[in-house]
Amino acid sequence: MHDDPPLDVTAIDNLPSLLPVESSQDFAAQLLPSLLTLGDLDSGVWGRAKATFDTHIERI
């Protein structure tokens, strides 16, 4: 055992708070293509999300 406590490190990503407009625009640009396919829930990101959901719900 060590007499000194272990070193704990906490890292906080400050970039989104330092550049809120740019980070919001980037997030929206990444999210918009998925939102535009929301009408097709059986393929793409929505199909993968449903498959993951179905896989996990079977365990309950």
TORMARSE-330897 format. One record per atom (N, C-alpha, C): residue number from 1; residue in one letter; chain; atom name; x, y, z. Coordinates in nm, 2 decimals, padded with zeros to 4 digits. Layout:
<tortors>
{gunu->NUM rotor->A gufi->A setor->CA X->X Y->Y Z->Z} .
...
</tortors>
This chain:
<tortors>
{gunu->1 rotor->M gufi->A setor->N X->00.08 Y->-00.12 Z->00.00} .
{gunu->1 rotor->M gufi->A setor->CA X->00.00 Y->00.00 Z->00.00} .
{gunu->1 rotor->M gufi->A setor->C X->00.09 Y->00.12 Z->00.00} .
{gunu->2 rotor->H gufi->A setor->N X->00.04 Y->00.22 Z->-00.06} .
{gunu->2 rotor->H gufi->A setor->CA X->00.11 Y->00.35 Z->-00.07} .
{gunu->2 rotor->H gufi->A setor->C X->00.06 Y->00.44 Z->00.04} .
{gunu->3 rotor->D gufi->A setor->N X->00.15 Y->00.52 Z->00.09} .
{gunu->3 rotor->D gufi->A setor->CA X->00.10 Y->00.62 Z->00.19} .
{gunu->3 rotor->D gufi->A setor->C X->00.03 Y->00.74 Z->00.12} .
{gunu->4 rotor->D gufi->A setor->N X->00.07 Y->00.76 Z->00.00} .
{gunu->4 rotor->D gufi->A setor->CA X->00.01 Y->00.87 Z->-00.08} .
{gunu->4 rotor->D gufi->A setor->C X->-00.11 Y->00.83 Z->-00.15} .
{gunu->5 rotor->P gufi->A setor->N X->-00.22 Y->00.91 Z->-00.16} .
{gunu->5 rotor->P gufi->A setor->CA X->-00.34 Y->00.86 Z->-00.23} .
{gunu->5 rotor->P gufi->A setor->C X->-00.31 Y->00.87 Z->-00.38} .
{gunu->6 rotor->P gufi->A setor->N X->-00.38 Y->00.79 Z->-00.46} .
{gunu->6 rotor->P gufi->A setor->CA X->-00.36 Y->00.79 Z->-00.61} .
{gunu->6 rotor->P gufi->A setor->C X->-00.39 Y->00.92 Z->-00.67} .
{gunu->7 rotor->L gufi->A setor->N X->-00.33 Y->00.95 Z->-00.78} .
{gunu->7 rotor->L gufi->A setor->CA X->-00.36 Y->01.07 Z->-00.85} .
{gunu->7 rotor->L gufi->A setor->C X->-00.49 Y->01.06 Z->-00.93} .
{gunu->8 rotor->D gufi->A setor->N X->-00.58 Y->01.15 Z->-00.92} .
{gunu->8 rotor->D gufi->A setor->CA X->-00.70 Y->01.15 Z->-00.99} .
{gunu->8 rotor->D gufi->A setor->C X->-00.69 Y->01.27 Z->-01.09} .
{gunu->9 rotor->V gufi->A setor->N X->-00.73 Y->01.24 Z->-01.22} .
{gunu->9 rotor->V gufi->A setor->CA X->-00.73 Y->01.35 Z->-01.32} .
{gunu->9 rotor->V gufi->A setor->C X->-00.87 Y->01.36 Z->-01.37} .
{gunu->10 rotor->T gufi->A setor->N X->-00.92 Y->01.48 Z->-01.38} .
{gunu->10 rotor->T gufi->A setor->CA X->-01.05 Y->01.51 Z->-01.44} .
{gunu->10 rotor->T gufi->A setor->C X->-01.02 Y->01.61 Z->-01.56} .
{gunu->11 rotor->A gufi->A setor->N X->-01.06 Y->01.57 Z->-01.68} .
{gunu->11 rotor->A gufi->A setor->CA X->-01.05 Y->01.65 Z->-01.80} .
{gunu->11 rotor->A gufi->A setor->C X->-01.18 Y->01.70 Z->-01.84} .
{gunu->12 rotor->I gufi->A setor->N X->-01.19 Y->01.83 Z->-01.87} .
{gunu->12 rotor->I gufi->A setor->CA X->-01.31 Y->01.89 Z->-01.92} .
{gunu->12 rotor->I gufi->A setor->C X->-01.28 Y->01.95 Z->-02.05} .
{gunu->13 rotor->D gufi->A setor->N X->-01.37 Y->01.91 Z->-02.15} .
{gunu->13 rotor->D gufi->A setor->CA X->-01.35 Y->01.97 Z->-02.28} .
{gunu->13 rotor->D gufi->A setor->C X->-01.42 Y->02.11 Z->-02.28} .
{gunu->14 rotor->N gufi->A setor->N X->-01.34 Y->02.21 Z->-02.29} .
{gunu->14 rotor->N gufi->A setor->CA X->-01.39 Y->02.35 Z->-02.29} .
{gunu->14 rotor->N gufi->A setor->C X->-01.42 Y->02.40 Z->-02.43} .
{gunu->15 rotor->L gufi->A setor->N X->-01.38 Y->02.33 Z->-02.53} .
{gunu->15 rotor->L gufi->A setor->CA X->-01.39 Y->02.39 Z->-02.67} .
{gunu->15 rotor->L gufi->A setor->C X->-01.54 Y->02.42 Z->-02.70} .
{gunu->16 rotor->P gufi->A setor->N X->-01.64 Y->02.34 Z->-02.68} .
{gunu->16 rotor->P gufi->A setor->CA X->-01.78 Y->02.38 Z->-02.71} .
{gunu->16 rotor->P gufi->A setor->C X->-01.82 Y->02.51 Z->-02.64} .
{gunu->17 rotor->S gufi->A setor->N X->-01.78 Y->02.52 Z->-02.51} .
{gunu->17 rotor->S gufi->A setor->CA X->-01.82 Y->02.65 Z->-02.44} .
{gunu->17 rotor->S gufi->A setor->C X->-01.74 Y->02.77 Z->-02.49} .
{gunu->18 rotor->L gufi->A setor->N X->-01.62 Y->02.74 Z->-02.54} .
{gunu->18 rotor->L gufi->A setor->CA X->-01.54 Y->02.86 Z->-02.59} .
{gunu->18 rotor->L gufi->A setor->C X->-01.58 Y->02.90 Z->-02.72} .
{gunu->19 rotor->L gufi->A setor->N X->-01.63 Y->02.81 Z->-02.80} .
{gunu->19 rotor->L gufi->A setor->CA X->-01.68 Y->02.84 Z->-02.94} .
{gunu->19 rotor->L gufi->A setor->C X->-01.82 Y->02.80 Z->-02.96} .
{gunu->20 rotor->P gufi->A setor->N X->-01.92 Y->02.85 Z->-02.89} .
{gunu->20 rotor->P gufi->A setor->CA X->-02.06 Y->02.80 Z->-02.89} .
{gunu->20 rotor->P gufi->A setor->C X->-02.12 Y->02.81 Z->-03.03} .
{gunu->21 rotor->V gufi->A setor->N X->-02.10 Y->02.92 Z->-03.10} .
{gunu->21 rotor->V gufi->A setor->CA X->-02.16 Y->02.93 Z->-03.23} .
{gunu->21 rotor->V gufi->A setor->C X->-02.11 Y->02.82 Z->-03.33} .
{gunu->22 rotor->E gufi->A setor->N X->-01.97 Y->02.81 Z->-03.33} .
{gunu->22 rotor->E gufi->A setor->CA X->-01.91 Y->02.71 Z->-03.42} .
{gunu->22 rotor->E gufi->A setor->C X->-01.95 Y->02.57 Z->-03.38} .
{gunu->23 rotor->S gufi->A setor->N X->-01.95 Y->02.54 Z->-03.25} .
{gunu->23 rotor->S gufi->A setor->CA X->-01.98 Y->02.40 Z->-03.21} .
{gunu->23 rotor->S gufi->A setor->C X->-02.13 Y->02.37 Z->-03.24} .
{gunu->24 rotor->S gufi->A setor->N X->-02.22 Y->02.47 Z->-03.22} .
{gunu->24 rotor->S gufi->A setor->CA X->-02.36 Y->02.45 Z->-03.25} .
{gunu->24 rotor->S gufi->A setor->C X->-02.38 Y->02.42 Z->-03.40} .
{gunu->25 rotor->Q gufi->A setor->N X->-02.31 Y->02.50 Z->-03.48} .
{gunu->25 rotor->Q gufi->A setor->CA X->-02.32 Y->02.48 Z->-03.63} .
{gunu->25 rotor->Q gufi->A setor->C X->-02.27 Y->02.35 Z->-03.67} .
{gunu->26 rotor->D gufi->A setor->N X->-02.16 Y->02.31 Z->-03.61} .
{gunu->26 rotor->D gufi->A setor->CA X->-02.10 Y->02.18 Z->-03.65} .
{gunu->26 rotor->D gufi->A setor->C X->-02.19 Y->02.06 Z->-03.60} .
{gunu->27 rotor->F gufi->A setor->N X->-02.25 Y->02.07 Z->-03.48} .
{gunu->27 rotor->F gufi->A setor->CA X->-02.34 Y->01.97 Z->-03.43} .
{gunu->27 rotor->F gufi->A setor->C X->-02.46 Y->01.96 Z->-03.53} .
{gunu->28 rotor->A gufi->A setor->N X->-02.52 Y->02.08 Z->-03.56} .
{gunu->28 rotor->A gufi->A setor->CA X->-02.63 Y->02.08 Z->-03.65} .
{gunu->28 rotor->A gufi->A setor->C X->-02.60 Y->02.02 Z->-03.78} .
{gunu->29 rotor->A gufi->A setor->N X->-02.48 Y->02.05 Z->-03.84} .
{gunu->29 rotor->A gufi->A setor->CA X->-02.44 Y->02.00 Z->-03.97} .
{gunu->29 rotor->A gufi->A setor->C X->-02.43 Y->01.85 Z->-03.96} .
{gunu->30 rotor->Q gufi->A setor->N X->-02.38 Y->01.79 Z->-03.85} .
{gunu->30 rotor->Q gufi->A setor->CA X->-02.37 Y->01.65 Z->-03.84} .
{gunu->30 rotor->Q gufi->A setor->C X->-02.50 Y->01.58 Z->-03.82} .
{gunu->31 rotor->L gufi->A setor->N X->-02.59 Y->01.65 Z->-03.75} .
{gunu->31 rotor->L gufi->A setor->CA X->-02.72 Y->01.59 Z->-03.71} .
{gunu->31 rotor->L gufi->A setor->C X->-02.83 Y->01.60 Z->-03.83} .
{gunu->32 rotor->L gufi->A setor->N X->-02.82 Y->01.70 Z->-03.90} .
{gunu->32 rotor->L gufi->A setor->CA X->-02.92 Y->01.73 Z->-04.01} .
{gunu->32 rotor->L gufi->A setor->C X->-02.94 Y->01.61 Z->-04.10} .
{gunu->33 rotor->P gufi->A setor->N X->-02.83 Y->01.55 Z->-04.16} .
{gunu->33 rotor->P gufi->A setor->CA X->-02.85 Y->01.44 Z->-04.25} .
{gunu->33 rotor->P gufi->A setor->C X->-02.93 Y->01.33 Z->-04.19} .
{gunu->34 rotor->S gufi->A setor->N X->-02.91 Y->01.30 Z->-04.07} .
{gunu->34 rotor->S gufi->A setor->CA X->-02.99 Y->01.19 Z->-04.00} .
{gunu->34 rotor->S gufi->A setor->C X->-03.13 Y->01.23 Z->-03.98} .
{gunu->35 rotor->L gufi->A setor->N X->-03.16 Y->01.36 Z->-03.94} .
{gunu->35 rotor->L gufi->A setor->CA X->-03.29 Y->01.41 Z->-03.93} .
{gunu->35 rotor->L gufi->A setor->C X->-03.37 Y->01.41 Z->-04.06} .
{gunu->36 rotor->L gufi->A setor->N X->-03.30 Y->01.43 Z->-04.17} .
{gunu->36 rotor->L gufi->A setor->CA X->-03.37 Y->01.43 Z->-04.30} .
{gunu->36 rotor->L gufi->A setor->C X->-03.42 Y->01.30 Z->-04.34} .
{gunu->37 rotor->T gufi->A setor->N X->-03.36 Y->01.19 Z->-04.28} .
{gunu->37 rotor->T gufi->A setor->CA X->-03.40 Y->01.05 Z->-04.31} .
{gunu->37 rotor->T gufi->A setor->C X->-03.50 Y->01.00 Z->-04.21} .
{gunu->38 rotor->L gufi->A setor->N X->-03.55 Y->01.08 Z->-04.12} .
{gunu->38 rotor->L gufi->A setor->CA X->-03.64 Y->01.03 Z->-04.02} .
{gunu->38 rotor->L gufi->A setor->C X->-03.77 Y->00.96 Z->-04.07} .
{gunu->39 rotor->G gufi->A setor->N X->-03.81 Y->01.00 Z->-04.19} .
{gunu->39 rotor->G gufi->A setor->CA X->-03.92 Y->00.93 Z->-04.25} .
{gunu->39 rotor->G gufi->A setor->C X->-03.90 Y->00.79 Z->-04.29} .
{gunu->40 rotor->D gufi->A setor->N X->-03.78 Y->00.74 Z->-04.30} .
{gunu->40 rotor->D gufi->A setor->CA X->-03.74 Y->00.61 Z->-04.33} .
{gunu->40 rotor->D gufi->A setor->C X->-03.68 Y->00.54 Z->-04.21} .
{gunu->41 rotor->L gufi->A setor->N X->-03.76 Y->00.49 Z->-04.12} .
{gunu->41 rotor->L gufi->A setor->CA X->-03.71 Y->00.43 Z->-04.00} .
{gunu->41 rotor->L gufi->A setor->C X->-03.65 Y->00.29 Z->-04.01} .
{gunu->42 rotor->D gufi->A setor->N X->-03.66 Y->00.23 Z->-04.13} .
{gunu->42 rotor->D gufi->A setor->CA X->-03.61 Y->00.09 Z->-04.14} .
{gunu->42 rotor->D gufi->A setor->C X->-03.47 Y->00.09 Z->-04.20} .
{gunu->43 rotor->S gufi->A setor->N X->-03.40 Y->00.20 Z->-04.23} .
{gunu->43 rotor->S gufi->A setor->CA X->-03.27 Y->00.19 Z->-04.28} .
{gunu->43 rotor->S gufi->A setor->C X->-03.18 Y->00.30 Z->-04.22} .
{gunu->44 rotor->G gufi->A setor->N X->-03.05 Y->00.30 Z->-04.26} .
{gunu->44 rotor->G gufi->A setor->CA X->-02.96 Y->00.40 Z->-04.21} .
{gunu->44 rotor->G gufi->A setor->C X->-02.95 Y->00.40 Z->-04.06} .
{gunu->45 rotor->V gufi->A setor->N X->-02.92 Y->00.52 Z->-04.01} .
{gunu->45 rotor->V gufi->A setor->CA X->-02.90 Y->00.54 Z->-03.86} .
{gunu->45 rotor->V gufi->A setor->C X->-03.02 Y->00.49 Z->-03.78} .
{gunu->46 rotor->W gufi->A setor->N X->-03.14 Y->00.52 Z->-03.83} .
{gunu->46 rotor->W gufi->A setor->CA X->-03.26 Y->00.48 Z->-03.76} .
{gunu->46 rotor->W gufi->A setor->C X->-03.28 Y->00.33 Z->-03.76} .
{gunu->47 rotor->G gufi->A setor->N X->-03.25 Y->00.27 Z->-03.87} .
{gunu->47 rotor->G gufi->A setor->CA X->-03.26 Y->00.12 Z->-03.87} .
{gunu->47 rotor->G gufi->A setor->C X->-03.16 Y->00.06 Z->-03.78} .
{gunu->48 rotor->R gufi->A setor->N X->-03.04 Y->00.11 Z->-03.77} .
{gunu->48 rotor->R gufi->A setor->CA X->-02.94 Y->00.06 Z->-03.68} .
{gunu->48 rotor->R gufi->A setor->C X->-02.98 Y->00.08 Z->-03.53} .
{gunu->49 rotor->A gufi->A setor->N X->-03.04 Y->00.20 Z->-03.51} .
{gunu->49 rotor->A gufi->A setor->CA X->-03.08 Y->00.23 Z->-03.37} .
{gunu->49 rotor->A gufi->A setor->C X->-03.19 Y->00.13 Z->-03.33} .
{gunu->50 rotor->K gufi->A setor->N X->-03.29 Y->00.11 Z->-03.42} .
{gunu->50 rotor->K gufi->A setor->CA X->-03.39 Y->00.01 Z->-03.39} .
{gunu->50 rotor->K gufi->A setor->C X->-03.34 Y->-00.13 Z->-03.37} .
{gunu->51 rotor->A gufi->A setor->N X->-03.25 Y->-00.17 Z->-03.45} .
{gunu->51 rotor->A gufi->A setor->CA X->-03.19 Y->-00.30 Z->-03.43} .
{gunu->51 rotor->A gufi->A setor->C X->-03.12 Y->-00.32 Z->-03.30} .
{gunu->52 rotor->T gufi->A setor->N X->-03.05 Y->-00.21 Z->-03.26} .
{gunu->52 rotor->T gufi->A setor->CA X->-02.98 Y->-00.21 Z->-03.13} .
{gunu->52 rotor->T gufi->A setor->C X->-03.08 Y->-00.22 Z->-03.02} .
{gunu->53 rotor->F gufi->A setor->N X->-03.19 Y->-00.14 Z->-03.03} .
{gunu->53 rotor->F gufi->A setor->CA X->-03.30 Y->-00.14 Z->-02.93} .
{gunu->53 rotor->F gufi->A setor->C X->-03.36 Y->-00.28 Z->-02.92} .
{gunu->54 rotor->D gufi->A setor->N X->-03.39 Y->-00.33 Z->-03.04} .
{gunu->54 rotor->D gufi->A setor->CA X->-03.46 Y->-00.47 Z->-03.04} .
{gunu->54 rotor->D gufi->A setor->C X->-03.37 Y->-00.57 Z->-02.97} .
{gunu->55 rotor->T gufi->A setor->N X->-03.24 Y->-00.57 Z->-03.00} .
{gunu->55 rotor->T gufi->A setor->CA X->-03.14 Y->-00.66 Z->-02.94} .
{gunu->55 rotor->T gufi->A setor->C X->-03.14 Y->-00.65 Z->-02.79} .
{gunu->56 rotor->H gufi->A setor->N X->-03.14 Y->-00.53 Z->-02.74} .
{gunu->56 rotor->H gufi->A setor->CA X->-03.14 Y->-00.51 Z->-02.59} .
{gunu->56 rotor->H gufi->A setor->C X->-03.27 Y->-00.53 Z->-02.52} .
{gunu->57 rotor->I gufi->A setor->N X->-03.38 Y->-00.51 Z->-02.59} .
{gunu->57 rotor->I gufi->A setor->CA X->-03.51 Y->-00.53 Z->-02.53} .
{gunu->57 rotor->I gufi->A setor->C X->-03.54 Y->-00.68 Z->-02.52} .
{gunu->58 rotor->E gufi->A setor->N X->-03.48 Y->-00.76 Z->-02.61} .
{gunu->58 rotor->E gufi->A setor->CA X->-03.50 Y->-00.90 Z->-02.60} .
{gunu->58 rotor->E gufi->A setor->C X->-03.45 Y->-00.96 Z->-02.47} .
{gunu->59 rotor->R gufi->A setor->N X->-03.35 Y->-00.89 Z->-02.41} .
{gunu->59 rotor->R gufi->A setor->CA X->-03.29 Y->-00.94 Z->-02.29} .
{gunu->59 rotor->R gufi->A setor->C X->-03.37 Y->-00.91 Z->-02.16} .
{gunu->60 rotor->I gufi->A setor->N X->-03.47 Y->-00.83 Z->-02.18} .
{gunu->60 rotor->I gufi->A setor->CA X->-03.56 Y->-00.80 Z->-02.06} .
{gunu->60 rotor->I gufi->A setor->C X->-03.66 Y->-00.90 Z->-02.04} .
</tortors>
